[in-house]
Amino acid sequence: MLTSLWVPVQFLTIFGLIYYVGQAEHLGTWEKIGLFFSVGVGTGTIGINYSHELMHQKNKRERFLADALLAMVLYSHFRSEHLLIHHR
């Protein structure tokens, strides 16, 4: 259940941050870089690991959630690489 709940958390984090940084004039360039780097590390490590678990499920909804997580971090090709190459 935690892996499925991560999808909206990741979505809101990424797109909420994009909106916030666009409005926040008080942030300097290095603060913006640090903020986006931190979110990138978080979504890259947690999101990709959770999507890996979801893509191995039989349920189509969970596989869709895996695809959504990977698409948010621009790593959609991982599913085909992992399932079609690694597991063979």
C-alpha positions, 0 to 999 in steps of 0.5 A: 500500500505504501508503494501505491501511496507514494505516487500522489506524494511524488506528483505533488512534490515535483509539480508543487515545487515547480510551481512554488519555485516559480513564485518564490522570488526570495530564493537564490540560484544555488538554493533553487539548484539545491532544492531541485537536486534534493527532490531529484535524489528523493524521487529518483531513489524512492520512486524508482525503487517503488516502481520496481516493486509495482511493475512486478505485480499482476494488477494492471493498476499497480503496473500503471502506477509503476509507469507513472512513477518512472515517467515523472523521473523521465526513466520510462524505458526502465520497465521494458529494459528490466522486464524484457532483458534483465529477467530473461 
